[in-house]
Amino acid sequence: MAKHKPRTIIRLSQAPKTPKASQFLAHYFAMERPNTTHLFFSKGIIDFLLGFVIGILVGLIIAIMAAGTV
Protein backbone atom coordinates (compact mmCIF):
# COMPACT_ATOMS: atom_id res chain seq x y z
CA MET A 1 0.00 0.00 0.00
CA ALA A 2 1.09 3.54 -0.67
CA LYS A 3 1.84 5.59 2.37
CA HIS A 4 0.21 8.99 2.82
CA LYS A 5 2.62 11.88 2.29
CA PRO A 6 1.58 15.55 2.80
CA ARG A 7 3.08 16.55 -0.56
CA THR A 8 0.73 14.33 -2.52
CA ILE A 9 -2.52 15.77 -1.20
CA ILE A 10 -4.46 17.67 -3.86
CA ARG A 11 -6.57 20.38 -2.34
CA LEU A 12 -9.59 21.53 -4.26
CA SER A 13 -10.01 25.26 -4.02
CA GLN A 14 -13.39 26.88 -4.20
CA ALA A 15 -14.18 29.30 -6.96
CA PRO A 16 -14.19 32.89 -5.79
CA LYS A 17 -17.65 34.20 -5.08
CA THR A 18 -18.93 36.75 -7.53
CA PRO A 19 -19.67 40.14 -5.99
CA LYS A 20 -23.18 41.47 -5.82
CA ALA A 21 -24.09 44.41 -8.04
CA SER A 22 -24.02 46.88 -5.15
CA GLN A 23 -20.56 45.68 -4.10
CA PHE A 24 -19.28 45.93 -7.67
CA LEU A 25 -20.60 49.45 -8.12
CA ALA A 26 -19.19 50.57 -4.78
CA HIS A 27 -15.71 49.35 -5.77
CA TYR A 28 -16.03 50.74 -9.30
CA PHE A 29 -16.97 54.25 -8.17
CA ALA A 30 -14.26 54.18 -5.49
CA MET A 31 -11.53 53.73 -8.12
CA GLU A 32 -9.39 56.77 -8.83
CA ARG A 33 -9.41 57.67 -12.50
CA PRO A 34 -7.47 60.52 -14.09
CA ASN A 35 -9.44 63.55 -15.19
CA THR A 36 -8.68 64.06 -18.89
CA THR A 37 -11.43 66.49 -19.90
CA HIS A 38 -8.91 69.33 -20.24
CA LEU A 39 -7.06 67.33 -22.92
CA PHE A 40 -10.10 67.22 -25.20
CA PHE A 41 -10.43 71.02 -25.14
CA SER A 42 -6.76 71.75 -25.74
CA LYS A 43 -6.48 69.07 -28.43
CA GLY A 44 -9.46 70.58 -30.25
CA ILE A 45 -7.88 74.04 -30.28
CA ILE A 46 -4.54 72.67 -31.54
CA ASP A 47 -6.28 70.68 -34.28
CA PHE A 48 -8.27 73.74 -35.32
CA LEU A 49 -5.21 76.02 -35.49
CA LEU A 50 -3.15 73.43 -37.36
CA GLY A 51 -5.92 72.90 -39.90
CA PHE A 52 -6.36 76.66 -40.25
CA VAL A 53 -2.65 77.20 -41.01
CA ILE A 54 -2.49 74.27 -43.43
CA GLY A 55 -5.61 75.56 -45.19
CA ILE A 56 -4.07 79.02 -45.64
CA LEU A 57 -0.83 77.52 -46.98
CA VAL A 58 -2.66 75.28 -49.45
CA GLY A 59 -4.78 78.25 -50.54
CA LEU A 60 -1.67 80.36 -51.14
CA ILE A 61 0.00 77.59 -53.15
CA ILE A 62 -3.12 77.19 -55.32
CA ALA A 63 -3.33 80.98 -55.82
CA ILE A 64 0.35 81.16 -56.85
CA MET A 65 -0.07 78.25 -59.25
CA ALA A 66 -3.21 79.80 -60.75
CA ALA A 67 -1.53 83.20 -61.15
CA GLY A 68 1.46 81.65 -62.91
CA THR A 69 -0.65 79.97 -65.59
CA VAL A 70 -2.63 83.05 -66.58
C-alpha positions as CSV (number, residue, x, y, z in Angstrom):
1,M,0.0,0.0,0.0
2,A,1.1,3.5,-0.7
3,K,1.8,5.6,2.4
4,H,0.2,9.0,2.8
5,K,2.6,11.9,2.3
6,P,1.6,15.5,2.8
7,R,3.1,16.6,-0.6
8,T,0.7,14.3,-2.5
9,I,-2.5,15.8,-1.2
10,I,-4.5,17.7,-3.9
11,R,-6.6,20.4,-2.3
12,L,-9.6,21.5,-4.3
13,S,-10.0,25.3,-4.0
14,Q,-13.4,26.9,-4.2
15,A,-14.2,29.3,-7.0
16,P,-14.2,32.9,-5.8
17,K,-17.6,34.2,-5.1
18,T,-18.9,36.7,-7.5
19,P,-19.7,40.1,-6.0
20,K,-23.2,41.5,-5.8
21,A,-24.1,44.4,-8.0
22,S,-24.0,46.9,-5.1
23,Q,-20.6,45.7,-4.1
24,F,-19.3,45.9,-7.7
25,L,-20.6,49.5,-8.1
26,A,-19.2,50.6,-4.8
27,H,-15.7,49.4,-5.8
28,Y,-16.0,50.7,-9.3
29,F,-17.0,54.2,-8.2
30,A,-14.3,54.2,-5.5
31,M,-11.5,53.7,-8.1
32,E,-9.4,56.8,-8.8
33,R,-9.4,57.7,-12.5
34,P,-7.5,60.5,-14.1
35,N,-9.4,63.6,-15.2
36,T,-8.7,64.1,-18.9
37,T,-11.4,66.5,-19.9
38,H,-8.9,69.3,-20.2
39,L,-7.1,67.3,-22.9
40,F,-10.1,67.2,-25.2
41,F,-10.4,71.0,-25.1
42,S,-6.8,71.7,-25.7
43,K,-6.5,69.1,-28.4
44,G,-9.5,70.6,-30.2
45,I,-7.9,74.0,-30.3
46,I,-4.5,72.7,-31.5
47,D,-6.3,70.7,-34.3
48,F,-8.3,73.7,-35.3
49,L,-5.2,76.0,-35.5
50,L,-3.1,73.4,-37.4
51,G,-5.9,72.9,-39.9
52,F,-6.4,76.7,-40.3
53,V,-2.6,77.2,-41.0
54,I,-2.5,74.3,-43.4
55,G,-5.6,75.6,-45.2
56,I,-4.1,79.0,-45.6
57,L,-0.8,77.5,-47.0
58,V,-2.7,75.3,-49.5
59,G,-4.8,78.3,-50.5
60,L,-1.7,80.4,-51.1
61,I,0.0,77.6,-53.2
62,I,-3.1,77.2,-55.3
63,A,-3.3,81.0,-55.8
64,I,0.3,81.2,-56.8
65,M,-0.1,78.2,-59.3
66,A,-3.2,79.8,-60.8
67,A,-1.5,83.2,-61.2
68,G,1.5,81.7,-62.9
69,T,-0.6,80.0,-65.6
70,V,-2.6,83.1,-66.6
